Amino acid sequence: MVRENIIQLPEDVVNKIAAGEVIVRPMNAVKELIENSLDAGATEITVSVKNGGLDLIQIQDNGHGIELGDLPIACQRFTTSKLKTIEDLKQMHTFGFRGEALASISCVANVTIVTKTADDKCAYRAKFYEGKMIDKPVPSAGLSGTTITVENLFFNCTSRRSSFRYPKEEAQKIADILVKYAIQYPSVSFAFRRLDGGRNTNDFRSPGKGDQHETIRSLLGTKTSSGFLNFEFTDNRLKFSSNGCMAAPVAAFSSTSLKANQDKHKNFFFFINGRNVEFPRLKQTLEMVLASNDLHSSFTIVSLQIDPARVDVNVHPTKSIVHFLEEEAIMERIEQEFLKLLSGVRTCGAVDIDSSTSLPLPLASQQIEFTQKKKMVPVTVSENLPDKIRQGRNMFQEQLSAKISTNGNGSPLQRPDKIVRLDASERKIDEFFNTSNLNDSIMSNVELVSINSPVMDRCNTTQVDSKMQEIFRNHCFVGFYDLEYALFQCETRCYIFRIVDVLRELFYQLIIFSFGNIGSYKLMSNFDESIVNESPGIPLAELLTLYLSTIAGERMEKEKYINESIMLLLENREMLWDYFGIQIEDHPEWGPLIVSMPCLIEKYVPMAESLPGFIYALSQVDFSEEKSCFKGVAKSISELLLPNLLFAEHLLDAEKSQLKNALTHYVFPCLKKKFLPPKKLNESMDIVMSMEDAFKKFKRC
């Protein structure tokens, strides 16, 4: 074996080796260049690629540009404007610091830079190869900022270039890194374009308006349709802060979460001091916390701000890994915050069940014993999740199947007078739960009254009008006649119904079906103008006094009645909170207050004018007997949620429109999934017109 002498490698060999470490694939080149643009103060960054970035990468920004005198060394190794001494490395506030990105790119591709500063009269163009400028900069047309064009990436590294057999995957990796930075920097507009020809539906542009939620929605779409859960905290001892958001969690055992788990494209973004880095441990920690709460979230972004003196960014050639002090303690602190955050949105496995999901019937054959010694887990809606209030699960649904006659081509056979406009917003349910064991599937961690109890008499399917149930499940809402009546169409008939009668039954059933799993929202009231701060609720005495003033005569001992009523409600406040989401507190300063109200339907709250009557109705409930107690409270809540026609007549047009909008978009859709109409509702409905009659009269529909 011939012994070789140690020699110093030529500069071009050193540069190519370094380039192979820094620029592993086209995505790394794009990441380095957009970070340079962000360091330059750009607010608009456009990335164009061809053939997955192998043939062309172009980054255009509106940053402060490169000085003409700096252009000759712009692509040389270890040239940077961000680092001057080793001490500066301990206080890095920029992305770049080594001066290797452009040098590495120019060693494996042809690079052209067009740049213009605010003081330049025109832009200047220069070409580079292997870190050196080929010719002198020449004047060129251009806007303020810098445009860097990278052509024929890895043209001199045949093995590396040939390893990228799927350019579309490389383009997707580039799009992914742009999405991450666009979400982290919502005030910067990022645009992505593919120049391969044809229509590229995956091109995008972020709004750049500074609204992170809007940016996430525009880029991720349906993955965040359920809303957001924001978090932010600071730890002065560990000298770090954290902020971010996640898509509102859903039940872990649902088709939504199962589909997301099978999706290879995970949406977990992690930034340290604004830099996108890899940190698998934090991702695993978050997944464990979600799993411990039986939840799943389709998207999460976590941003840590750590004292730069405690972060070592010079760890990996691609800067994708960093080290920081007290890593263990910081991870434990983050885990604690996530546990605290997600514990507030647990719903005891509550899911929204569509008519396509059924449970065994009848329920009366199943028994769940009630013991007062066992406490229910109160379910409340976290204030951190205002736009996604959880609903309780349904106890049972009836499965329907429809058979449509078809012709030889498979299309439905329909007469002209039978053609019906369908509701385009209808979608099949994507949530499900296991119905193999009824006792396990129905609120397994909440003790309920016996399902044979008369409390559940409204759930007896013998009272349900099957024809009317079919109508409600398949109806298409038409509009309002007024605030008392509304119209909807089912198949070929148009119906009119009295809103209050139908909703009274709907709300009552929702309360029974969601028994023990009713969400709530907090009340705030500044009832005393002399008090600067808002009280934590509304005084019961004020509400009862207001209601009694409208019905009581002079002989009634109002004060005595009010005191007795308040004592009754205070004695039963634990039951009201556990079972119905009604929270009553005896405040040391303001006295007995109603703090939280039940919320059955997302984004639908009762009229404030109905609150005094609701408290009075609660005070009339017989709490000594199980049947009358639960039925009385349920009826009181259902009356509270009804539109108050007496006050609705005096609403402004804008307020009436708001009420109609809430009923249309949030309440009436529940009639399709969660409503078992009793036979007595036939008196509150009537047929206005049928398509057959209209066709006979007008010869068209």
C-alpha positions in Angstrom: 0.0 0.0 0.0 1.4 3.4 -1.1 1.6 5.9 1.7 0.1 9.2 0.7 1.3 12.5 2.0 -1.0 15.0 3.6 -1.7 17.9 1.4 -3.9 21.0 1.6 -7.0 20.7 -0.6 -7.4 23.2 -3.4 -9.8 26.0 -2.8 -12.3 24.8 -5.4 -12.5 21.4 -3.8 -13.0 22.9 -0.4 -15.8 25.1 -1.7 -17.6 22.2 -3.4 -17.4 20.1 -0.2 -18.8 22.9 1.8 -21.5 23.6 -0.7 -22.6 19.9 -0.5 -23.1 20.3 3.2 -24.9 23.6 3.2 -27.0 23.1 0.0 -28.3 19.5 0.4 -31.3 20.0 -1.9 -33.2 22.9 -3.7 -35.2 23.6 -0.6 -32.0 24.5 1.4 -31.0 27.0 -1.2 -34.5 28.6 -1.0 -34.4 28.7 2.8 -31.0 30.4 2.8 -32.1 33.0 0.3 -35.5 33.9 1.9 -33.7 34.3 5.2 -31.3 36.7 3.6 -34.4 38.6 2.3 -35.9 38.7 5.8 -32.6 40.0 7.1 -32.8 42.7 4.5 -36.1 43.9 5.8 -38.2 42.7 2.9 -42.0 42.7 3.2 -42.7 41.0 -0.2 -40.8 37.8 -1.2 -41.6 36.0 -4.4 -40.1 32.5 -5.1 -40.3 31.0 -8.6 -39.1 27.5 -9.4 -38.8 25.3 -12.4 -38.4 21.5 -12.4 -38.5 21.5 -8.7 -35.8 24.1 -8.4 -33.2 22.1 -10.3 -33.4 24.2 -13.5 -34.4 27.5 -11.9 -34.8 29.2 -8.6 -35.6 32.9 -8.5 -36.0 34.9 -5.3 -37.3 38.4 -5.6 -37.7 40.8 -2.6 -38.2 44.4 -1.8 -35.5 44.7 0.8 -32.8 47.3 1.2 -30.6 45.8 -1.6 -26.9 45.3 -1.9 -24.5 48.2 -2.2 -22.7 48.3 -5.6 -19.3 48.3 -3.8 -20.3 45.0 -2.0 -21.3 43.1 -5.2 -17.8 41.8 -6.1 -17.5 39.8 -2.8 -21.2 39.0 -2.3 -20.7 35.3 -3.3 -17.3 34.8 -1.7 -17.1 32.5 1.4 -17.2 34.0 4.8 -18.3 37.4 3.7 -21.2 38.8 5.7 -22.5 42.1 7.0 -24.0 40.4 10.1 -21.0 39.2 12.0 -17.7 41.0 12.8 -16.3 39.4 16.0 -16.7 36.1 17.8 -18.6 38.0 20.5 -21.3 38.9 18.0 -22.0 35.2 17.6 -23.3 35.1 21.2 -25.9 37.8 20.4 -27.2 36.8 16.9 -30.4 38.4 16.0 -30.2 37.6 12.2 -30.5 34.4 10.2 -27.2 34.6 8.4 -23.8 34.9 10.1 -21.3 32.6 8.4 -21.4 34.0 4.9 -21.6 30.6 3.2 -25.0 30.5 1.6 -24.4 32.4 -1.6 -20.9 31.1 -1.9 -22.1 27.5 -1.6 -24.9 28.1 -4.1 -22.5 29.7 -6.7 -20.3 26.7 -6.4 -23.0 24.3 -7.6 -25.1 26.6 -9.9 -25.0 29.6 -12.1 -26.0 32.7 -10.0 -27.2 36.1 -11.2 -27.9 39.0 -8.9 -29.9 42.0 -9.8 -30.0 44.6 -6.9 -31.0 48.2 -6.3 -30.8 50.2 -3.1 -33.0 53.2 -2.3 -30.1 55.6 -3.2 -29.3 53.9 -6.6 -30.6 55.5 -9.7 -30.9 52.1 -11.4 -30.4 48.4 -10.6 -27.2 46.5 -11.3 -26.8 43.0 -12.6 -23.9 40.7 -11.9 -23.2 37.0 -12.6 -21.2 34.7 -10.4 -19.6 31.3 -10.6 -17.7 29.4 -7.8 -17.9 32.5 -5.6 -16.4 34.9 -8.0 -18.0 37.6 -10.1 -17.6 36.9 -13.8 -17.9 40.4 -15.2 -18.3 43.9 -13.8 -21.8 44.8 -12.7 -23.9 46.3 -15.5 -26.8 48.8 -15.1 -30.2 47.1 -15.4 -33.8 47.7 -15.0 -35.1 46.7 -11.6 -37.1 47.7 -8.6 -35.6 48.4 -5.2 -34.5 45.2 -3.6 -32.7 42.1 -4.8 -33.5 39.4 -7.3 -31.3 36.3 -7.1 -31.6 33.8 -10.0 -30.1 30.3 -9.5 -29.9 28.2 -12.7 -28.9 24.6 -13.3 -28.5 23.6 -9.6 -25.9 20.8 -9.1 -25.0 20.9 -12.8 -21.4 19.9 -11.8 -22.5 17.3 -9.3 -24.1 14.7 -11.5 -24.7 12.1 -8.8 -26.4 14.6 -6.6 -28.6 16.0 -9.4 -29.6 12.6 -10.6 -30.7 11.6 -7.1 -33.7 14.0 -7.3 -35.9 11.8 -9.5 -39.2 13.5 -8.5 -39.1 17.3 -9.1 -42.6 17.7 -7.9 -41.6 16.5 -4.5 -38.8 19.0 -4.4 -41.2 21.8 -5.4 -43.5 20.7 -2.6 -40.7 20.9 -0.1 -40.0 24.4 -1.2 -43.6 25.3 -0.9 -43.6 23.8 2.6 -40.8 25.9 3.9 -42.4 29.1 2.4 -45.6 28.2 4.2 -43.8 27.9 7.5 -42.1 31.3 7.2 -45.3 32.9 5.9 -47.1 31.8 9.0 -44.3 32.9 11.3 -44.0 36.2 9.6 -47.6 37.2 8.7 -46.6 40.8 8.0 -44.5 39.6 5.1 -46.2 38.5 1.8 -44.7 35.3 0.4 -45.6 34.2 -3.1 -44.8 30.8 -4.7 -44.9 30.1 -8.4 -44.1 27.1 -10.5 -42.8 27.9 -14.0 -43.2 24.4 -15.5 -46.1 25.4 -17.8 -49.7 24.5 -17.5 -52.0 25.5 -14.6 -50.4 25.2 -11.2 -53.1 25.0 -8.6 -50.6 24.8 -5.8 -49.2 28.3 -6.4 -50.1 30.7 -3.6 -49.5 34.1 -2.1 -49.9 34.9 1.6 -51.9 38.0 2.6 -49.0 39.8 4.4 -51.4 41.8 6.5 -50.0 40.9 9.9 -52.9 38.6 10.8 -51.5 35.2 11.6 -54.9 33.4 11.7 -55.8 34.8 8.3 -52.5 33.7 6.9 -53.0 30.2 8.2 -56.5 29.9 6.8 -55.4 31.1 3.4 -52.5 28.6 3.2 -53.8 25.5 5.0 -57.6 25.9 4.3 -59.8 23.1 5.7 -57.1 21.9 8.2 -57.9 24.8 10.3 -61.7 25.1 9.7 -62.5 24.3 13.3 -60.9 27.5 14.6 -57.7 28.2 16.6 -56.4 27.8 20.1 -53.9 30.5 21.0 -51.2 30.3 23.7 -48.6 32.6 25.1 -46.6 32.6 28.2 -43.3 33.8 29.7 -40.8 32.3 32.1 -38.5 34.9 33.6 -36.5 32.3 35.5 -35.6 30.4 32.3 -35.3 33.6 30.3 -37.7 32.5 27.5 -41.1 33.2 26.2 -43.4 31.2 23.9 -46.3 31.9 21.7 -48.2 30.3 18.9 -51.5 28.6 18.0 -53.0 25.3 17.0 -56.0 24.2 15.2 -58.9 23.6 17.6 -58.5 20.0 18.9 -61.0 17.4 17.9 -61.8 14.0 19.5 -58.9 11.6 19.0 -61.1 8.6 18.1 -62.8 10.1 15.1 -62.4 9.8 11.3 -60.9 13.3 11.2 -58.1 12.4 13.5 -57.5 9.0 12.0 -57.2 10.5 8.5 -54.8 13.1 9.8 -52.7 10.5 11.4 -52.4 8.7 8.1 -51.4 11.9 6.4 -47.7 11.9 5.9 -47.7 15.7 5.5 -47.5 16.8 9.2 -48.2 20.4 10.1 -46.0 21.1 13.1 -43.9 24.2 12.8 -41.2 25.2 15.3 -39.2 28.4 15.5 -36.5 29.5 17.9 -35.8 33.3 17.8 -37.6 33.4 14.4 -35.5 30.6 12.9 -37.2 27.5 11.6 -35.5 24.5 13.2 -36.0 20.8 13.7 -36.9 19.7 17.2 -38.5 16.3 17.2 -38.6 16.1 21.0 -41.1 19.1 21.3 -43.3 17.5 18.6 -43.4 14.2 20.5 -44.1 16.1 23.8 -47.1 17.9 22.2 -48.4 14.6 20.7 -48.2 13.0 24.1 -50.1 15.8 25.7 -52.8 15.6 23.1 -53.0 11.9 23.4 -53.3 12.1 27.2 -56.4 14.3 26.7 -57.8 12.1 23.9 -57.5 15.0 21.5 -56.0 15.6 18.0 -54.9 18.8 16.4 -54.1 19.0 12.7 -51.8 22.0 12.9 -49.5 23.6 15.5 -47.0 26.4 15.4 -44.7 27.0 18.4 -42.3 30.0 18.5 -39.8 30.3 21.3 -38.0 33.5 22.1 -34.8 32.7 24.1 -32.1 35.0 25.1 -29.6 34.8 22.2 -26.7 34.5 24.7 -28.3 31.1 25.8 -28.6 29.8 22.2 -25.9 28.1 20.1 -26.9 28.6 16.4 -23.6 27.4 15.0 -24.3 23.7 15.3 -25.3 22.4 11.9 -24.3 23.4 8.3 -27.9 24.0 7.3 -28.7 25.8 10.6 -31.6 23.4 11.0 -30.5 22.4 14.5 -29.7 24.6 17.5 -28.8 24.0 21.1 -29.8 26.1 24.1 -29.2 26.2 27.8 -31.6 24.4 30.3 -33.2 22.5 27.5 -34.8 19.9 29.9 -36.3 22.6 32.1 -37.7 24.5 29.2 -39.3 21.4 27.7 -40.9 20.5 31.0 -42.2 24.1 31.3 -43.7 23.9 27.8 -45.3 20.5 28.6 -46.9 21.9 31.7 -48.4 24.8 29.7 -49.8 22.5 27.0 -51.4 20.3 29.7 -53.0 23.3 31.3 -54.1 24.7 28.0 -55.7 21.4 26.7 -57.2 20.4 30.0 -59.6 23.3 29.5 -61.0 22.0 26.2 -61.6 18.4 27.1 -65.1 17.3 26.2 -65.3 13.8 27.7 -65.2 12.4 24.2 -68.2 14.5 23.0 -68.7 14.3 19.3 -71.3 15.6 16.9 -73.3 12.7 15.6 -75.1 12.8 12.3 -78.1 10.8 11.3 -75.8 8.4 9.5 -74.6 7.1 12.9 -77.0 5.1 15.1 -77.0 3.6 18.5 -78.9 0.5 19.7 -82.6 1.2 20.6 -84.5 1.3 22.7 -82.5 3.0 25.4 -85.0 2.1 28.1 -83.5 -1.4 28.3 -80.2 0.0 29.5 -79.5 1.0 33.1 -77.0 3.4 34.5 -77.4 3.9 38.3 -77.2 7.3 39.9 -75.4 7.9 43.2 -75.1 11.3 44.8 -71.7 10.4 46.2 -70.1 10.3 42.8 -69.4 13.7 41.3 -69.8 14.6 37.6 -66.9 16.2 35.7 -68.2 19.7 34.9 -67.7 20.6 31.3 -67.0 24.2 30.5 -65.7 25.9 27.4 -62.2 27.4 27.8 -62.0 31.1 27.4 -59.0 30.4 25.1 -61.4 28.8 22.6 -64.2 31.3 22.2 -65.1 30.4 18.7 -65.4 26.6 19.2 -67.7 25.9 22.1 -68.1 22.1 22.5 -71.4 20.4 22.3 -72.5 17.4 24.2 -72.9 14.0 22.5 -76.2 12.7 21.4 -77.5 9.6 23.2 -79.1 8.0 20.1 -79.8 8.5 16.5 -81.9 6.6 14.0 -80.2 5.4 10.8 -82.0 6.2 7.6 -81.4 4.8 4.1 -82.7 6.1 0.8 -83.2 4.2 -2.4 -83.4 6.1 -5.7 -84.5 4.5 -8.8 -82.1 4.9 -11.7 -82.1 4.5 -15.4 -79.7 2.5 -17.4 -77.1 5.2 -17.2 -77.2 5.3 -13.4 -78.8 8.7 -13.2 -82.0 9.3 -11.2 -85.3 9.0 -13.0 -87.3 12.1 -12.1 -90.4 13.8 -13.5 -90.0 17.6 -14.1 -92.4 18.4 -11.2 -90.3 16.2 -8.9 -87.0 18.0 -9.3 -85.9 19.5 -6.0 -83.2 21.9 -5.2 -80.9 20.4 -2.6 -78.8 22.0 0.1 -75.3 22.2 -1.2 -73.8 22.7 2.2 -74.8 19.2 3.3 -71.9 16.9 3.9 -71.6 13.4 5.3 -70.5 13.2 8.9 -66.8 12.6 9.4 -67.0 12.0 13.1 -68.0 8.6 14.5 -67.6 6.6 17.7 -67.7 3.0 18.6 -71.2 1.7 19.3 -70.2 -1.9 20.1 -70.9 -1.3 23.8 -73.6 1.1 24.7 -72.6 1.4 28.4 -69.0 2.4 27.4 -70.0 4.7 24.6 -72.5 6.9 26.4 -70.6 9.3 28.7 -68.6 6.6 30.3 -67.0 8.9 32.9 -70.2 10.7 34.0 -72.8 9.1 36.4 -76.3 9.7 35.2 -79.8 9.1 36.3 -81.4 5.9 35.2 -82.4 6.1 31.6 -85.7 4.4 32.6 -86.3 7.6 34.6 -89.3 9.7 33.6 -86.8 12.5 32.9 -86.1 10.7 29.6 -89.8 10.3 28.6 -89.3 12.8 25.8 -86.8 10.5 24.3 -89.3 7.7 23.9 -89.3 6.9 20.2 -93.0 6.1 20.3 -93.7 9.8 20.6 -91.7 10.6 17.5 -93.5 11.4 14.2 -91.5 9.4 11.7 -92.8 11.3 8.7 -92.1 14.7 10.3 -88.6 13.4 11.3 -88.0 12.6 7.6 -89.1 16.1 6.7 -86.8 17.9 9.2 -83.8 15.7 8.3 -84.1 16.4 4.6 -85.4 20.0 4.5 -83.8 23.0 2.8 -84.3 26.3 4.6 -86.2 28.9 2.4 -86.5 32.0 4.6 -88.4 33.8 7.3 -92.1 34.9 6.9 -91.4 37.0 10.1 -89.8 36.4 13.4 -92.6 34.1 14.4 -92.8 31.9 11.3 -90.3 30.4 8.9 -90.5 28.4 5.7 -88.5 25.4 4.4 -88.8 22.9 1.6 -88.6 19.1 1.7 -88.7 17.2 -1.5 -91.6 18.8 -3.5 -93.4 20.6 -0.7 -92.9 24.0 1.0 -93.8 24.1 4.7 -94.4 26.9 7.2 -93.7 26.3 10.9 -93.9 28.3 14.1 -90.3 28.9 15.1 -90.9 29.0 18.9 -92.8 25.7 19.0 -90.2 23.8 17.1 -87.2 25.2 18.8 -88.7 24.6 22.3 -88.7 20.9 21.5 -85.2 21.1 19.9 -83.6 22.8 22.9 -85.2 20.5 25.4 -83.9 17.4 23.5 -80.4 18.9 23.2 -80.4 19.4 27.0 -81.5 15.8 27.7 -79.1 14.3 25.1 -76.2 16.5 26.4 -77.0 15.8 30.1 -73.8 16.3 32.1 -71.8 17.4 29.1 -73.3 20.9 28.5 -70.9 23.6 27.6 -71.0 27.1 29.1 -69.9 30.6 28.6 -69.1 33.2 31.3 -71.2 36.3 32.0 -69.8 39.7 32.8 -71.8 42.7 34.0 -70.9 46.2 35.2 -74.2 46.5 37.0 -72.9 49.2 39.4 -71.6 52.3 37.6 -69.5 53.2 40.7 -67.5 50.1 40.3 -64.7 50.5 37.8 -63.9 46.8 37.2 -66.5 44.4 35.8 -68.1 42.0 38.2 -67.6 38.3 37.6 -71.3 37.8 36.9 -74.8 39.2 37.3 -76.5 39.5 40.7 -79.4 37.1 41.2 -81.2 39.7 43.4 -81.1 42.3 40.6 -82.6 39.8 38.1 -85.4 38.6 40.4 -86.3 42.1 41.4 -86.5 43.1 37.7 -88.8 40.2 36.8 -91.0 40.5 39.9 -91.6 44.2 39.2 -93.5 43.1 36.0 -95.7 40.4 37.6 -96.0 40.9 41.3 -98.6 43.0 43.2 -98.0 45.3 46.1 -99.0 42.7 48.7 -96.3 40.2 47.7 -93.3 40.2 50.0 -90.8 40.6 47.3 -87.7 40.8 49.5 -88.6 37.7 51.4 -89.4 35.8 48.2 -86.1 36.9 46.6 -84.0 35.8 49.6 -85.8 32.4 49.7 -85.3 31.9 46.0 -81.6 32.8 46.1 -81.0 30.4 49.0 -82.8 27.6 47.1 -80.5 28.2 44.1 -77.4 28.4 46.2 -78.3 25.1 47.8 -78.5 23.4 44.4 -75.8 25.3 42.6 -73.5 22.3 42.5 -76.1 20.2 40.7 -76.9 23.0 38.3 -73.2 23.4 37.4 -72.4 19.7 37.1 -75.5 18.7 35.0 -76.6 21.9 33.2 -73.6 24.2 33.0 -75.3 26.9 35.2 -72.7 28.3 37.5 -73.8 30.3 40.6 -71.4 31.8 43.1 -71.8 33.5 46.4 -69.3 36.4 45.9 -68.0 38.1 49.1 -68.3 41.5 47.6 -71.3 41.4 45.1 -73.3 38.6 46.7 -74.9 35.7 44.9 -74.2 35.9 41.2 -74.9 33.9 38.1 -71.5 33.5 36.5 -71.9 31.0 33.7 -74.8 30.1 31.4 -75.4 26.9 29.4 -74.5 26.9 25.7 -76.0 24.2 23.6 -75.2 25.4 20.1 -72.1 27.0 18.9 -72.2 30.8 18.4 -75.9 31.0 19.6 -76.6 32.8 22.8 -80.0 33.8 24.3 -81.5 37.3 24.4 -80.4 39.2 27.5 -84.0 40.2 28.1 -84.9 36.6 28.8 -82.4 36.2 31.7 -84.6 37.6 34.5 -87.5 35.3 33.6 -85.0 32.4 33.4 -83.8 33.0 37.0 -87.4 33.2 38.2 -88.3 30.0 36.4 -85.3 28.2 38.1 -86.6 29.4 41.5 -89.9 27.8 40.7 -88.4 24.3 40.1 -89.1 21.6 42.6 -85.6 20.5 43.5 -86.8 17.9 46.0 -87.9 15.3 43.4 -85.7 13.9 40.7 -88.2 13.9 37.8 -89.6 17.4 38.3 -86.2 18.8 39.1 -84.5 17.8 35.9 -87.5 18.4 33.7 -88.1 21.8 35.3 -84.5 22.9 34.8 -84.4 21.6 31.2 -87.6 23.4 30.4 -86.3 26.6 31.9 -83.2 26.5 29.8 -85.2 25.8 26.6 -87.4 28.8 27.3 -84.4 30.9 27.9 -82.9 30.0 24.5 -86.1 30.8 22.6 -86.3 34.0 20.6 -88.3 36.4 22.9 -91.0 37.6 20.5 -92.2 40.2 22.9 -88.8 42.0 22.8 -88.0 41.0 19.2 -90.7 43.2 17.9 -88.9 46.2 19.2 -85.4 45.3 17.8 -83.7 47.4 15.3 -83.5 46.1 11.7 -79.8 45.3 12.2 -80.6 43.4 15.4 -83.4 41.4 13.7 -81.0 40.5 10.9 -78.4 39.3 13.4 -81.0 37.1 15.1 -82.2 35.6 11.8 -78.6 35.0 10.8 -77.9 33.1 14.0 -81.1 31.0 13.6 -80.3 30.2 10.0 -76.7 29.3 10.3 -76.4 27.8 13.8 -79.8 26.6 15.1 -81.8 25.4 12.2 -79.1 23.0 10.9 -79.5 21.1 14.2 -83.0 20.2 13.1 -81.5 17.9 10.4 -79.3 15.9 12.8 -80.5 16.2 16.3 -84.2 16.5 16.3 -86.9 13.9 17.1 -90.1 15.8 16.4 -93.1 14.8 18.6 -96.5 14.3 17.0 -98.0 17.3 18.6 -95.8 19.6 16.3 -98.2 18.8 13.5 -100.3 21.6 14.9 -97.4 24.0 14.4 -96.7 23.2 10.7 -98.6 23.5 7.5 -98.1 23.0 3.8 -97.9 26.2 1.8 -97.3 24.9 -1.7 -96.3 21.8 -3.5 -94.3 21.5 -6.7 -97.0 19.4 -8.3 -99.6 22.1 -7.8 -97.3 24.8 -9.1 -96.5 22.7 -12.1 -100.2 22.2 -12.8 -100.9 25.9 -12.6 -97.9 27.4 -14.2 -96.7 24.5 -16.4 -93.2 25.0 -15.0 -91.5 25.2 -11.6 
